[in-house]
Amino acid sequence: MSQELNVMEPVAGRARPKGWGRWRLLTLLMAVLVSLAGLRVITGQDMLTDAGTVRTTLTFAVPIGLAALGGLWAERAGIINIGLEGMMIFGTWFGAYFAWSFDNPWIGLLAGTLGGMFGGLMHAVATVTFAVDHIVSGVAINILALGAMRYLSILVYADIPGAGAAQSPPAPSFPTLNVPWLPEALTPVAQSGIFLLSDVAALIIGLTTRMSALTLIAVLMIPLSYLVLWKTTFGLRLRSVGENPDAAESLGVPVYTLKYVAVLISGGLAGMGGVFLAIVASQIYQEGQTGGRGYIGLAAMIFGNWRPGGLAMGAGLFGYTDALQVRGGGAAIHALLLLLAVVLLVVAVWQVRKDRKGLAVAGALAAIVLLFWYFTTDSLPRELATYSPHIATLLVLSLASQRLRAPAGVGRQWRASRS
Protein backbone atom coordinates (compact mmCIF):
# COMPACT_ATOMS: atom_id res chain seq x y z
CA MET A 1 0.00 0.00 0.00
CA SER A 2 2.83 2.40 0.77
CA GLN A 3 4.23 1.77 -2.70
CA GLU A 4 0.86 2.51 -4.26
CA LEU A 5 0.62 5.77 -2.36
CA ASN A 6 3.87 6.85 -4.01
CA VAL A 7 2.15 6.65 -7.41
CA MET A 8 -0.20 9.43 -6.36
CA GLU A 9 0.63 13.07 -5.62
CA PRO A 10 4.27 13.38 -6.67
CA VAL A 11 4.73 16.72 -4.97
CA ALA A 12 3.98 16.67 -1.27
CA GLY A 13 1.97 19.64 -0.08
CA ARG A 14 2.02 21.34 3.28
CA ALA A 15 0.64 19.11 6.03
CA ARG A 16 -2.92 19.96 6.99
CA PRO A 17 -5.08 18.78 9.89
CA LYS A 18 -7.25 15.74 9.34
CA GLY A 19 -10.65 16.74 7.95
CA TRP A 20 -9.37 20.18 6.90
CA GLY A 21 -10.95 19.89 3.44
CA ARG A 22 -14.39 19.06 4.85
CA TRP A 23 -14.28 21.97 7.30
CA ARG A 24 -13.21 24.31 4.51
CA LEU A 25 -16.13 23.15 2.36
CA LEU A 26 -18.62 23.58 5.20
CA THR A 27 -17.24 27.03 5.99
CA LEU A 28 -17.56 28.07 2.37
CA LEU A 29 -21.17 26.81 2.18
CA MET A 30 -22.04 28.73 5.36
CA ALA A 31 -20.40 31.87 3.96
CA VAL A 32 -22.50 31.55 0.79
CA LEU A 33 -25.71 31.13 2.81
CA VAL A 34 -24.91 34.12 5.04
CA SER A 35 -24.07 36.24 1.98
CA LEU A 36 -27.32 35.36 0.23
CA ALA A 37 -29.30 36.00 3.42
CA GLY A 38 -27.71 39.43 3.75
CA LEU A 39 -28.34 40.14 0.07
CA ARG A 40 -32.00 39.20 0.53
CA VAL A 41 -32.37 41.66 3.40
CA ILE A 42 -30.59 44.47 1.53
CA THR A 43 -32.34 44.07 -1.83
CA GLY A 44 -35.74 42.78 -0.68
CA GLN A 45 -35.58 39.91 -3.16
CA ASP A 46 -37.10 37.12 -1.05
CA MET A 47 -36.78 34.76 -4.01
CA LEU A 48 -33.03 34.56 -3.44
CA THR A 49 -33.45 32.04 -0.62
CA ASP A 50 -37.05 30.81 -0.64
CA ALA A 51 -38.01 27.12 -0.70
CA GLY A 52 -39.20 27.23 -4.31
CA THR A 53 -35.80 28.45 -5.45
CA VAL A 54 -34.12 25.63 -3.53
CA ARG A 55 -36.31 22.99 -5.22
CA THR A 56 -35.81 24.52 -8.66
CA THR A 57 -32.06 24.73 -8.05
CA LEU A 58 -31.98 20.98 -7.37
CA THR A 59 -33.92 20.31 -10.56
CA PHE A 60 -31.40 22.23 -12.66
CA ALA A 61 -28.30 21.15 -10.74
CA VAL A 62 -28.84 17.37 -10.55
CA PRO A 63 -28.32 16.47 -14.25
CA ILE A 64 -25.27 18.75 -14.40
CA GLY A 65 -23.91 17.22 -11.21
CA LEU A 66 -24.37 13.69 -12.53
CA ALA A 67 -22.60 14.59 -15.76
CA ALA A 68 -19.81 16.19 -13.72
CA LEU A 69 -19.49 13.04 -11.60
CA GLY A 70 -19.26 11.03 -14.80
CA GLY A 71 -16.46 13.27 -16.01
CA LEU A 72 -14.74 12.92 -12.63
CA TRP A 73 -14.69 9.11 -12.77
CA ALA A 74 -13.33 9.08 -16.31
CA GLU A 75 -10.68 11.76 -15.84
CA ARG A 76 -9.47 10.33 -12.54
CA ALA A 77 -8.61 7.25 -14.61
CA GLY A 78 -6.91 9.38 -17.28
CA ILE A 79 -9.71 9.46 -19.89
CA ILE A 80 -11.16 12.75 -21.10
CA ASN A 81 -14.88 12.21 -21.63
CA ILE A 82 -16.17 14.88 -23.98
CA GLY A 83 -18.86 12.33 -24.94
CA LEU A 84 -20.87 12.97 -21.75
CA GLU A 85 -23.42 14.91 -23.78
CA GLY A 86 -24.05 11.96 -26.08
CA MET A 87 -24.24 9.55 -23.14
CA MET A 88 -26.86 11.80 -21.56
CA ILE A 89 -28.80 11.70 -24.83
CA PHE A 90 -28.74 7.90 -24.71
CA GLY A 91 -30.04 8.13 -21.15
CA THR A 92 -32.90 10.46 -22.04
CA TRP A 93 -34.17 8.31 -24.91
CA PHE A 94 -33.83 4.85 -23.39
CA GLY A 95 -35.02 6.07 -19.99
CA ALA A 96 -38.20 7.61 -21.39
CA TYR A 97 -38.89 4.74 -23.81
CA PHE A 98 -38.63 1.93 -21.27
CA ALA A 99 -40.42 3.89 -18.55
CA TRP A 100 -43.29 4.45 -20.98
CA SER A 101 -43.26 0.89 -22.34
CA PHE A 102 -43.36 -0.77 -18.92
CA ASP A 103 -45.19 2.06 -17.14
CA ASN A 104 -42.42 1.96 -14.56
CA PRO A 105 -39.89 4.76 -13.98
CA TRP A 106 -37.43 2.40 -12.23
CA ILE A 107 -37.13 0.26 -15.34
CA GLY A 108 -36.56 3.51 -17.23
CA LEU A 109 -33.79 4.42 -14.81
CA LEU A 110 -32.11 1.06 -15.35
CA ALA A 111 -32.45 1.29 -19.13
CA GLY A 112 -31.21 4.89 -19.27
CA THR A 113 -28.21 4.08 -17.09
CA LEU A 114 -27.37 1.11 -19.29
CA GLY A 115 -27.79 3.32 -22.36
CA GLY A 116 -25.23 5.75 -20.94
CA MET A 117 -22.92 2.83 -20.13
CA PHE A 118 -23.22 1.70 -23.75
CA GLY A 119 -21.91 5.11 -24.80
CA GLY A 120 -19.16 4.76 -22.21
CA LEU A 121 -18.25 1.34 -23.59
CA MET A 122 -17.87 2.77 -27.09
CA HIS A 123 -15.65 5.54 -25.71
CA ALA A 124 -13.55 3.03 -23.75
CA VAL A 125 -13.07 0.75 -26.74
CA ALA A 126 -11.98 3.69 -28.89
CA THR A 127 -9.69 5.39 -26.38
CA VAL A 128 -8.34 2.52 -24.27
CA THR A 129 -8.15 -0.36 -26.74
CA PHE A 130 -7.48 1.49 -29.99
CA ALA A 131 -5.84 4.64 -28.56
CA VAL A 132 -8.11 7.00 -30.48
CA ASP A 133 -7.75 10.64 -29.47
CA HIS A 134 -10.08 11.21 -26.52
CA ILE A 135 -11.58 14.41 -27.91
CA VAL A 136 -12.24 12.89 -31.33
CA SER A 137 -13.94 9.86 -29.80
CA GLY A 138 -16.10 11.97 -27.50
CA VAL A 139 -17.26 14.29 -30.27
CA ALA A 140 -18.06 11.28 -32.46
CA ILE A 141 -20.23 9.79 -29.70
CA ASN A 142 -22.12 13.07 -29.31
CA ILE A 143 -22.85 13.19 -33.05
CA LEU A 144 -23.77 9.51 -33.17
CA ALA A 145 -26.13 9.74 -30.19
CA LEU A 146 -28.02 12.68 -31.64
CA GLY A 147 -28.56 11.02 -35.02
CA ALA A 148 -29.25 7.55 -33.67
CA MET A 149 -31.90 8.73 -31.20
CA ARG A 150 -33.58 10.75 -33.94
CA TYR A 151 -33.72 7.62 -36.09
CA LEU A 152 -35.12 5.50 -33.25
CA SER A 153 -37.75 8.13 -32.48
CA ILE A 154 -38.96 8.08 -36.09
CA LEU A 155 -38.94 4.29 -36.05
CA VAL A 156 -40.79 3.84 -32.74
CA TYR A 157 -42.99 6.90 -32.23
CA ALA A 158 -44.15 7.69 -35.76
CA ASP A 159 -47.66 6.23 -35.33
CA ILE A 160 -48.18 6.99 -31.63
CA PRO A 161 -50.56 9.89 -30.82
CA GLY A 162 -48.82 12.71 -28.98
CA ALA A 163 -45.36 11.52 -29.98
CA GLY A 164 -43.16 11.82 -33.04
CA ALA A 165 -39.66 12.19 -34.38
CA ALA A 166 -38.71 14.73 -31.73
CA GLN A 167 -40.48 13.49 -28.60
CA SER A 168 -41.87 10.48 -26.76
CA PRO A 169 -45.23 9.90 -25.06
CA PRO A 170 -45.43 10.98 -21.39
CA ALA A 171 -43.52 8.71 -19.02
CA PRO A 172 -44.54 7.86 -15.43
CA SER A 173 -42.73 9.84 -12.76
CA PHE A 174 -40.74 8.74 -9.74
CA PRO A 175 -42.37 8.95 -6.30
CA THR A 176 -41.74 12.13 -4.34
CA LEU A 177 -40.44 12.22 -0.80
CA ASN A 178 -41.76 14.50 1.96
CA VAL A 179 -40.92 14.83 5.64
CA PRO A 180 -44.41 14.82 7.20
CA TRP A 181 -44.13 17.43 9.97
CA LEU A 182 -40.96 19.50 9.50
CA PRO A 183 -42.10 21.83 6.66
CA GLU A 184 -45.30 22.79 8.48
CA ALA A 185 -43.35 23.57 11.65
CA LEU A 186 -40.77 25.68 9.82
CA THR A 187 -43.09 27.61 7.48
CA PRO A 188 -43.82 30.42 10.01
CA VAL A 189 -40.06 30.80 10.60
CA ALA A 190 -39.38 30.93 6.86
CA GLN A 191 -42.05 33.59 6.39
CA SER A 192 -40.78 35.74 9.28
CA GLY A 193 -38.01 37.32 7.24
CA ILE A 194 -35.50 37.13 10.11
CA PHE A 195 -31.94 37.34 8.84
CA LEU A 196 -30.39 33.89 8.31
CA LEU A 197 -32.96 32.10 10.50
CA SER A 198 -35.73 32.35 7.91
CA ASP A 199 -33.26 31.52 5.14
CA VAL A 200 -32.13 28.32 6.87
CA ALA A 201 -35.76 27.37 7.45
CA ALA A 202 -36.58 27.91 3.76
CA LEU A 203 -33.56 25.82 2.78
CA ILE A 204 -34.72 22.93 4.97
CA ILE A 205 -38.27 23.16 3.62
CA GLY A 206 -36.98 23.11 0.04
CA LEU A 207 -34.89 20.02 0.75
CA THR A 208 -37.62 18.08 2.58
CA THR A 209 -40.68 18.60 0.37
CA ARG A 210 -41.57 17.23 -3.06
CA MET A 211 -38.15 15.74 -3.64
CA SER A 212 -38.07 13.09 -6.35
CA ALA A 213 -36.63 9.73 -5.33
CA LEU A 214 -34.16 10.03 -8.20
CA THR A 215 -33.01 13.39 -6.86
CA LEU A 216 -32.15 11.77 -3.54
CA ILE A 217 -30.27 8.95 -5.32
CA ALA A 218 -28.34 11.48 -7.40
CA VAL A 219 -27.38 13.54 -4.34
CA LEU A 220 -26.17 10.41 -2.55
CA MET A 221 -23.91 9.61 -5.51
CA ILE A 222 -21.64 12.50 -4.48
CA PRO A 223 -20.55 11.19 -1.05
CA LEU A 224 -20.59 7.64 -2.42
CA SER A 225 -18.14 8.60 -5.18
CA TYR A 226 -15.93 10.32 -2.63
CA LEU A 227 -15.89 7.27 -0.36
CA VAL A 228 -15.12 4.87 -3.20
CA LEU A 229 -12.47 6.98 -4.90
CA TRP A 230 -10.68 8.34 -1.82
CA LYS A 231 -11.33 5.82 0.95
CA THR A 232 -10.92 2.41 -0.73
CA THR A 233 -8.02 0.50 -2.25
CA PHE A 234 -9.97 0.25 -5.50
CA GLY A 235 -10.30 4.04 -5.64
CA LEU A 236 -6.62 4.54 -4.89
CA ARG A 237 -5.63 2.23 -7.71
CA LEU A 238 -8.06 3.87 -10.12
CA ARG A 239 -6.68 7.31 -9.34
CA SER A 240 -3.13 6.03 -9.69
CA VAL A 241 -4.02 4.98 -13.24
CA GLY A 242 -4.96 8.58 -14.00
CA GLU A 243 -1.82 9.99 -12.40
CA ASN A 244 0.92 7.64 -13.60
CA PRO A 245 -0.22 4.53 -15.47
CA ASP A 246 3.35 3.30 -16.01
CA ALA A 247 4.09 3.29 -12.29
CA ALA A 248 0.69 1.76 -11.57
CA GLU A 249 1.36 -1.04 -14.06
CA SER A 250 4.74 -1.73 -12.49
CA LEU A 251 2.96 -2.35 -9.17
CA GLY A 252 0.58 -4.87 -10.72
CA VAL A 253 -2.43 -2.56 -11.11
CA PRO A 254 -4.68 -3.68 -14.03
CA VAL A 255 -4.55 -0.38 -15.90
CA TYR A 256 -6.73 -1.33 -18.88
CA THR A 257 -9.41 -2.91 -16.69
CA LEU A 258 -9.65 0.08 -14.38
CA LYS A 259 -9.85 2.50 -17.29
CA TYR A 260 -12.74 0.47 -18.73
CA VAL A 261 -14.52 0.35 -15.38
CA ALA A 262 -14.10 4.10 -14.86
CA VAL A 263 -15.46 5.03 -18.29
CA LEU A 264 -18.40 2.61 -17.94
CA ILE A 265 -19.31 4.19 -14.59
CA SER A 266 -18.85 7.61 -16.18
CA GLY A 267 -21.33 6.73 -18.92
CA GLY A 268 -23.77 5.26 -16.43
CA LEU A 269 -23.79 8.44 -14.34
CA ALA A 270 -24.29 10.57 -17.45
CA GLY A 271 -27.10 8.26 -18.54
CA MET A 272 -28.72 8.68 -15.13
CA GLY A 273 -28.54 12.43 -15.65
CA GLY A 274 -30.37 11.94 -18.94
CA VAL A 275 -33.06 9.89 -17.19
CA PHE A 276 -33.53 12.75 -14.73
CA LEU A 277 -34.11 15.19 -17.58
CA ALA A 278 -36.58 12.89 -19.35
CA ILE A 279 -38.59 11.61 -16.39
CA VAL A 280 -38.18 14.04 -13.48
CA ALA A 281 -37.63 17.42 -15.13
CA SER A 282 -40.14 17.03 -17.97
CA GLN A 283 -41.71 13.49 -17.92
CA ILE A 284 -41.09 13.25 -21.65
CA TYR A 285 -38.17 12.70 -24.00
CA GLN A 286 -37.56 15.67 -26.28
CA GLU A 287 -34.89 16.04 -28.89
CA GLY A 288 -32.19 18.43 -27.72
CA GLN A 289 -33.36 18.47 -24.09
CA THR A 290 -29.83 17.89 -22.76
CA GLY A 291 -29.04 21.43 -23.90
CA GLY A 292 -25.27 21.12 -23.56
CA ARG A 293 -25.44 19.96 -19.94
CA GLY A 294 -22.73 17.39 -20.60
CA TYR A 295 -20.31 20.18 -21.45
CA ILE A 296 -21.50 22.27 -18.51
CA GLY A 297 -20.92 19.24 -16.29
CA LEU A 298 -17.31 19.14 -17.45
CA ALA A 299 -16.98 22.83 -16.54
CA ALA A 300 -18.44 22.09 -13.09
CA MET A 301 -15.96 19.25 -12.66
CA ILE A 302 -13.02 21.52 -13.55
CA PHE A 303 -14.34 24.21 -11.22
CA GLY A 304 -14.47 21.58 -8.47
CA ASN A 305 -10.80 20.68 -9.06
CA TRP A 306 -11.68 17.09 -9.95
CA ARG A 307 -13.28 16.43 -6.53
CA PRO A 308 -16.89 15.45 -5.71
CA GLY A 309 -17.56 18.25 -3.22
CA GLY A 310 -16.19 20.93 -5.50
CA LEU A 311 -18.10 19.77 -8.56
CA ALA A 312 -21.30 19.68 -6.49
CA MET A 313 -20.76 23.35 -5.71
CA GLY A 314 -20.15 24.08 -9.39
CA ALA A 315 -23.36 22.31 -10.40
CA GLY A 316 -25.19 24.11 -7.60
CA LEU A 317 -23.93 27.48 -8.83
CA PHE A 318 -25.23 26.85 -12.33
CA GLY A 319 -28.50 25.42 -11.04
CA TYR A 320 -29.02 28.36 -8.68
CA THR A 321 -28.49 31.07 -11.27
CA ASP A 322 -30.67 29.15 -13.73
CA ALA A 323 -33.40 28.79 -11.10
CA LEU A 324 -33.30 32.52 -10.37
CA GLN A 325 -33.60 33.54 -14.00
CA VAL A 326 -36.51 31.13 -14.53
CA ARG A 327 -38.42 32.08 -11.38
CA GLY A 328 -37.48 35.73 -10.89
CA GLY A 329 -36.21 36.91 -14.25
CA GLY A 330 -33.92 39.90 -14.55
CA ALA A 331 -34.83 41.43 -11.16
CA ALA A 332 -33.57 38.43 -9.16
CA ILE A 333 -30.37 38.14 -11.18
CA HIS A 334 -29.88 41.90 -10.86
CA ALA A 335 -29.54 41.50 -7.09
CA LEU A 336 -26.58 39.18 -7.60
CA LEU A 337 -24.63 42.03 -9.24
CA LEU A 338 -24.17 43.59 -5.80
CA LEU A 339 -22.86 40.34 -4.32
CA LEU A 340 -20.54 39.78 -7.27
CA ALA A 341 -19.14 43.29 -6.93
CA VAL A 342 -18.35 42.71 -3.25
CA VAL A 343 -16.68 39.38 -4.07
CA LEU A 344 -14.51 41.06 -6.71
CA LEU A 345 -13.46 43.74 -4.24
CA VAL A 346 -12.45 41.05 -1.75
CA VAL A 347 -10.49 39.29 -4.50
CA ALA A 348 -8.79 42.57 -5.39
CA VAL A 349 -7.70 43.09 -1.77
CA TRP A 350 -6.41 39.51 -1.63
CA GLN A 351 -4.40 40.03 -4.82
CA VAL A 352 -2.83 43.15 -3.31
CA ARG A 353 -1.70 41.06 -0.34
CA LYS A 354 -0.21 38.56 -2.82
CA ASP A 355 1.57 41.44 -4.60
CA ARG A 356 -0.37 40.87 -7.83
CA LYS A 357 -1.20 44.47 -8.58
CA GLY A 358 -2.39 43.90 -12.13
CA LEU A 359 -5.05 41.40 -11.08
CA ALA A 360 -6.01 43.59 -8.14
CA VAL A 361 -6.60 46.60 -10.41
CA ALA A 362 -8.63 44.48 -12.86
CA GLY A 363 -10.80 43.11 -10.05
CA ALA A 364 -11.37 46.55 -8.55
CA LEU A 365 -12.34 48.06 -11.91
CA ALA A 366 -14.77 45.21 -12.61
CA ALA A 367 -16.32 45.70 -9.16
CA ILE A 368 -16.78 49.42 -9.79
CA VAL A 369 -18.47 48.72 -13.12
CA LEU A 370 -20.83 46.22 -11.50
CA LEU A 371 -21.67 48.62 -8.68
CA PHE A 372 -22.45 51.38 -11.19
CA TRP A 373 -24.59 48.94 -13.18
CA TYR A 374 -26.45 47.85 -10.05
CA PHE A 375 -27.24 51.34 -8.74
CA THR A 376 -28.28 52.75 -12.13
CA THR A 377 -30.64 49.94 -13.17
CA ASP A 378 -33.51 47.98 -11.63
CA SER A 379 -33.33 44.77 -13.66
CA LEU A 380 -31.27 42.88 -16.19
CA PRO A 381 -32.48 42.54 -19.78
CA ARG A 382 -34.30 39.26 -20.34
CA GLU A 383 -31.79 38.12 -22.97
CA LEU A 384 -28.86 38.65 -20.61
CA ALA A 385 -30.66 37.02 -17.67
CA THR A 386 -31.25 33.91 -19.77
CA TYR A 387 -27.53 33.40 -20.24
CA SER A 388 -26.57 34.37 -16.69
CA PRO A 389 -25.87 30.72 -15.64
CA HIS A 390 -23.31 30.34 -18.42
CA ILE A 391 -21.74 33.71 -17.63
CA ALA A 392 -21.52 32.84 -13.92
CA THR A 393 -19.89 29.50 -14.70
CA LEU A 394 -17.26 31.08 -16.96
CA LEU A 395 -16.55 33.81 -14.41
CA VAL A 396 -16.05 31.39 -11.54
CA LEU A 397 -13.86 29.14 -13.69
CA SER A 398 -11.64 32.08 -14.56
CA LEU A 399 -11.32 33.07 -10.89
CA ALA A 400 -10.56 29.51 -9.81
CA SER A 401 -8.18 28.63 -12.64
CA GLN A 402 -4.98 29.31 -10.68
CA ARG A 403 -5.62 26.61 -8.08
CA LEU A 404 -6.72 23.82 -10.43
CA ARG A 405 -4.75 20.61 -10.84
CA ALA A 406 -5.88 17.96 -13.29
CA PRO A 407 -4.75 14.32 -12.92
CA ALA A 408 -1.23 14.16 -14.36
CA GLY A 409 -2.02 11.40 -16.87
CA VAL A 410 -5.35 12.67 -18.15
CA GLY A 411 -5.72 12.57 -21.93
CA ARG A 412 -2.64 10.42 -22.38
CA GLN A 413 -2.85 7.68 -25.05
CA TRP A 414 -1.28 4.93 -22.99
CA ARG A 415 0.04 1.55 -24.06
CA ALA A 416 1.20 -1.28 -21.81
CA SER A 417 4.93 -1.78 -21.71
CA ARG A 418 6.32 -4.77 -23.62
CA SER A 419 8.37 -7.11 -21.46
ABEGO torsion letter per residue (X at the ends): XAAAAAABBABBBBBBBBGAAAAAAAAAAAAAAAAAAAAAAAAGBAAAABAAAAAAAAAAAAAAAAAAAAAAAAAAAGBBBAAAAAAAAAAAAAAAAAAAAAGBAAAAAAAAAAAAAAAAAAAAAAAAAAGBBAAAAAAAAAAAAAAAAAAAAAAAAAABBGBEAABBBBBBBBBBBBBAAAAAAAAAAAAAGBBGAAAAAAAAAAAABGBBAAAAAAAAAAAAAAAAAAABAAAAAAAAAAABAAAAAAAGBBAAAAAAAAAAAAAAAAAAAAAAAAAAAAGBBBBGAAGGAAAAAAAAAAAAGGBAAAAAAAAAAAAAAAAAAAAAEAAAAAAAAAAAAAAAAAAAAAAAAAGBAAAAAAAAAAAAAAAAAAAABABBBAAAAAAAAAAAAAAAAAAAAAABBBBAABGBBBBBBBX
